[in-house]
């Protein structure tokens, strides 16, 4: 069951739930304008403290500049959705 969580400095609704033994945080940034998607992602990446934590973000485009910014500490997988949006999953290295 997804629950809304409060994340300091986040401006979007952040949800948390468990799935297949993973602790997942997620938000939808498809309706946002820069820099809001990047700012919220960076704030939420701090939530990833264990190997089972993940952050899933839905973007309206693939966030290439964000990958460069967080690449040293986090890995990501990206999936293009039928809508043309991208679902990106981050985890701590």
Secondary structure as the mmCIF struct_conf table of DSSP 4:
data_model
#
loop_
_struct_conf.conf_type_id
_struct_conf.id
_struct_conf.beg_label_comp_id
_struct_conf.beg_label_asym_id
_struct_conf.beg_label_seq_id
_struct_conf.end_label_comp_id
_struct_conf.end_label_asym_id
_struct_conf.end_label_seq_id
STRN STRN1 UNK A 3 UNK A 5
TURN_TY1_P TURN_TY1_P1 UNK A 8 UNK A 9
BEND BEND1 UNK A 12 UNK A 12
STRN STRN2 UNK A 14 UNK A 19
TURN_TY1_P TURN_TY1_P2 UNK A 20 UNK A 21
STRN STRN3 UNK A 22 UNK A 28
TURN_TY1_P TURN_TY1_P3 UNK A 30 UNK A 31
TURN_TY1_P TURN_TY1_P4 UNK A 34 UNK A 35
HELX_RH_AL_P HELX_RH_AL_P1 UNK A 36 UNK A 45
TURN_TY1_P TURN_TY1_P5 UNK A 46 UNK A 47
BEND BEND2 UNK A 50 UNK A 50
TURN_TY1_P TURN_TY1_P6 UNK A 51 UNK A 52
STRN STRN4 UNK A 53 UNK A 59
BEND BEND3 UNK A 60 UNK A 61
HELX_RH_AL_P HELX_RH_AL_P2 UNK A 64 UNK A 70
TURN_TY1_P TURN_TY1_P7 UNK A 71 UNK A 73
STRN STRN5 UNK A 74 UNK A 80
TURN_TY1_P TURN_TY1_P8 UNK A 82 UNK A 83
BEND BEND4 UNK A 84 UNK A 84
STRN STRN6 UNK A 86 UNK A 92
#
